[in-house]
Amino acid sequence: MRRPLAIPILLSAALCACQRPPPATRGIPPAAADGVRRWLAGATPDGTPATPRPPVDRGFLALGAEVYRLRCIPCHGVNGNGKGIHAARLSVPSRDFTRGVYEFRSTPTGTLPTDLDLFRTVSRGVHGTAMIPWNWLGDAERWAVVEHVKSFSPRFREEGAGDPVLVPPAPDETPALVALGATAWVRNGCGKCHGETGEGDGPSAATLRRDGGSPVRPLPFSAGRFLRGNSMEDLWITLATGLDGTPMPSYAAVPPEELWALSAWVRDRAGLAGAPPGRALPPDADEQLGWRIDIEER
């Protein structure tokens, strides 16, 4: 029989003292489960916080440690090194927080993400992996677990976050913009890894490795799933900042309008341009595994 989860008495007292609600210790509310199911079908939550980041005090730190214990340890491990009890089941490795290297940032390559970047990743999930969205947790819980995750790497104490890259207004997705993107795709050598048509079958694809040495293969665009999200803005910032810890470099030196053209071409290859919002996508095995680990097996 699975041992019931409980918040220790001292932690409960600390949480009450700062008037913050304890994290949910049982399952997931039905409405929240529906949201995760929509994510499994390809949707990406907005991830914007409704409340400001709370001040860091003892109750806030205790809350973050408890949320991490209840929700994150199975994959990311007690010490944040990505070696939780389920790590061996994952085809996409859990993030090793001790290294302080993050793929999803609004900041330049090589710099740390902002707290808002981390909050949004926790809230939106990472498509194509077992990292489901946790936007059904309260804002305070998500802000608190972000602070706890930062504690695993000294980089956050020594360096601080980088300055966010300014994302210019997105242009209209027109056939002309897509055509410019097709030219930019060839000019920037994107097909070497992603393939000529964006199916992840470029000549270098089989040799790609993450910093830790594990293989990584580009997602096929036709699947309609993108790690960060599939909006024009999501794709633009991914191109501009790169995915640190992977072979995906930053294209910050490429003119912004060319990055928009590339984003439009990628969305066209995915069948997203002009597609109705909420279009359901075929199931993804890694995402389904995350659902089982984080929801069904608890």
RAPE-V260371 format. One record per residue. RES is the residue in three letters. BURIAL is # if it has 16 or more other ideal C-beta (glycine too) atoms within 10 Angstrom, else .. Layout:
RES_BURIAL, RES_BURIAL
//
This chain:
MET_., ARG_., ARG_., PRO_., LEU_., ALA_., ILE_#, PRO_., ILE_., LEU_., LEU_#, SER_., ALA_., ALA_#, LEU_#, CYS_., ALA_., CYS_., GLN_., ARG_#, PRO_., PRO_#, PRO_#, ALA_#, THR_., ARG_., GLY_., ILE_#, PRO_., PRO_., ALA_., ALA_#, ALA_., ASP_., GLY_#, VAL_#, ARG_., ARG_., TRP_#, LEU_#, ALA_., GLY_#, ALA_#, THR_#, PRO_#, ASP_., GLY_#, THR_., PRO_#, ALA_., THR_., PRO_., ARG_#, PRO_#, PRO_., VAL_., ASP_., ARG_., GLY_#, PHE_#, LEU_., ALA_#, LEU_#, GLY_#, ALA_#, GLU_#, VAL_#, TYR_#, ARG_#, LEU_#, ARG_#, CYS_#, ILE_., PRO_#, CYS_#, HIS_#, GLY_#, VAL_., ASN_., GLY_#, ASN_#, GLY_#, LYS_#, GLY_#, ILE_., HIS_#, ALA_#, ALA_., ARG_., LEU_#, SER_., VAL_#, PRO_#, SER_#, ARG_#, ASP_#, PHE_#, THR_., ARG_#, GLY_#, VAL_#, TYR_#, GLU_#, PHE_#, ARG_#, SER_#, THR_#, PRO_#, THR_#, GLY_., THR_#, LEU_#, PRO_#, THR_#, ASP_#, LEU_#, ASP_#, LEU_#, PHE_#, ARG_#, THR_#, VAL_#, SER_#, ARG_#, GLY_#, VAL_#, HIS_#, GLY_#, THR_#, ALA_#, MET_#, ILE_#, PRO_#, TRP_#, ASN_#, TRP_#, LEU_#, GLY_#, ASP_#, ALA_#, GLU_#, ARG_#, TRP_#, ALA_#, VAL_#, VAL_#, GLU_#, HIS_#, VAL_#, LYS_#, SER_., PHE_#, SER_#, PRO_., ARG_#, PHE_#, ARG_., GLU_., GLU_., GLY_., ALA_#, GLY_#, ASP_., PRO_#, VAL_#, LEU_., VAL_#, PRO_., PRO_., ALA_., PRO_., ASP_., GLU_#, THR_., PRO_., ALA_., LEU_#, VAL_#, ALA_., LEU_#, GLY_#, ALA_., THR_., ALA_#, TRP_#, VAL_., ARG_., ASN_., GLY_., CYS_#, GLY_#, LYS_., CYS_#, HIS_#, GLY_#, GLU_., THR_., GLY_#, GLU_#, GLY_#, ASP_#, GLY_#, PRO_., SER_., ALA_#, ALA_., THR_., LEU_#, ARG_., ARG_#, ASP_., GLY_., GLY_., SER_., PRO_., VAL_#, ARG_., PRO_#, LEU_#, PRO_#, PHE_#, SER_., ALA_#, GLY_#, ARG_#, PHE_#, LEU_#, ARG_#, GLY_#, ASN_#, SER_., MET_#, GLU_., ASP_#, LEU_#, TRP_#, ILE_#, THR_#, LEU_#, ALA_#, THR_#, GLY_#, LEU_#, ASP_#, GLY_#, THR_#, PRO_#, MET_#, PRO_., SER_#, TYR_#, ALA_., ALA_., VAL_#, PRO_., PRO_#, GLU_., GLU_#, LEU_#, TRP_#, ALA_#, LEU_#, SER_#, ALA_#, TRP_#, VAL_#, ARG_#, ASP_#, ARG_#, ALA_#, GLY_., LEU_#, ALA_#, GLY_., ALA_., PRO_., PRO_., GLY_., ARG_., ALA_., LEU_#, PRO_., PRO_., ASP_#, ALA_., ASP_#, GLU_#, GLN_., LEU_#, GLY_#, TRP_#, ARG_., ILE_#, ASP_#, ILE_., GLU_., GLU_., ARG_.
//
